[in-house]
Amino acid sequence: MDRNKDQVLEDFKNTFPRNLFKFSITKISYQAKKFSPILILIFGLILIPLNLLAMMQSENYKIKYESVGASHGPEQSTNYQLLETMGEFGASQQQSVNYIIGGGESYGIMSNLPPAPTLVNDGSPSYYNKLHFTINPGNNPSDTLFAIAITKDNWATTQYIQNDNSLGDTLGSEDWQVYTDWGGVAGELVTGLEPETTYKIKVRAKQGYFTMTGWGPESVEASTSSLQLSFSISTNALDFQTLSPAVVSTVNYNVITSTNGEWGYVTTIVEDGNFRKIDESYEISDVTDGEVSAGYEEYGVRTSGTEGQMNNQDYGVTSVPQNIASYSGPILNSQTTVNHKVSIDPATPSGEYYHIITLICTSTF
């Protein structure tokens, strides 16, 4: 044991690569007394696994004081279970706008991330309170469940499309639906939106425990329109010309309506008084038997067109508003023709006759 320091170092250098792990405990102990700084450095490099240096965490959660040992069972409780794989790490996630590379056992069993859905305003006329959406299942199995988030302020706030296609501030278990329940290829209409507002949506998927994805890429923006009602009358004056007991005199005009009102429109007709002489000395009475006939003194109106409400007979015009046209939903260029009919008998006084008709159109949004 009486060797100098240089000789011991030379022997150690020559034997270390091949024989380090063949040394006896006694010999290691002896050398450790003189060269412990060197041996501590060597064993430190061998025994510290690099993958344990990565912290297990996300934006909201972090697992601290994690330990791994032999004969340990699954890490779980009554309600939760942790799936992990030692030896895999991703200190910084590799991702782009549309793709992400993740590691670990739980990541491997997640559902496929849904591609971007579609969101459009394809109403005719344009929708003011709803939009048409279609999700893309992204090659997930048919029993995969999907949830849909929606925003009107670029995700400063988020709402969720409910299972009845309305909006909600929370996402319940019932609001996860399979692709066909979200309308499949045809899609659905999300309702309860604000007029003149821009929206976009995104989708996430799950199929069983530990399979829920993050939110997929968002749709292209789509906007609701303003409230719309247009109403026009083809003329503002009618002239029966010369009346004769031998014929029924008829004049007509068209009323044209467009609205995106959810519950459509109603057009009413009302008069300021009966059809009468200018000097107010004589009136022609309204029809009462459903038909204005030649040779009889009577006056009335009849409509024609799909939305006409007086198509089946001649009606007297009164001072109480009556429906002449209506429709129960949004409609574009609804046209109804209104026919005014008058007949006289030989005893009807000659002269000029008139009255004022008012048409009012309203829409319910």
Secondary structure, DSSP 8 states (H G I E B T S, - for coil): ----HHHHHHHHHHHHHHHGGGS-HHHHHHHHHHHHHHHHHHHHHHHS-GGGGS-EE-SS-EE-S----TT---EE-SS-EE---TT---SS-EE-SS-EE--SHHHHTS-------EEE---SS--SSEEEEE---TT--TT-EEEEEEESSTTSS-EEE-TTS-EESS--GGG-EEGGGGTTTT-EEEES--TT-EEEEEEEEE-STT-----------EE-----EEEEES-S-----S--TTS-EEEEEEEEEEE--TT-EEEEEEESS-EEETTSS-EE-B--SS---TTS-EEEEEEESTTBSS-SS-B---SS-EEEEEESS-EEEEEEEEEEEEE--TTS--S-EE--EEEEEEE--
